[in-house]
């Protein structure tokens, strides 16, 4: 039998803790009503850049969501499950209300992740970036451009197409598609 390593002393544990870099944590907020393939692309790419990614699903009753908060969280958790395979720190999905910077800070985020589709998105997001920097200068914002195939997709248009019995399979992940259709037909 091989010899056992010596026990770790408090000094050794402190040195290991100091030497370990803090996990880079990103917070990706949105209403996700519904989550689209564009959102999924941003999630996958952000997860590759961060050690830990938290997806924050905003309550936001002012937007009159099709899906209640709990169902949007369920859709996201189900649709991101394959992305968590082999990750040391799984992507997590949480609901939140209030300011994004407060939610990001609550979850230990160093960066807020935002997806951009077009110039119009940039103008709004740049304004939000300025406000967030003023309120939380310690939390940066990381903008990821939507890939070419997702630049025209929006949750609002997906809902409209689904309500008019159009095919949304190319715009949303499979579980979300089934969930939206059952909600609209049920």
Secondary structure, DSSP 8 states (H G I E B T S, - for coil): ---------HHHHHHHHHHS----EEEEEE--TT--HHHHHHHHHHHHH-SEEEEEEE--GGG--SS-HHHHHHHHHHHHGGGGTT-SS--EEEEE-S-HHHHHHHTT-SEEEEEE-SHHHHHHHHHHHHHHHHH-TTSEEEEEE--GGGTT--HHHHHHHHHTT---TTTS-HHHHHHHHHHHH-
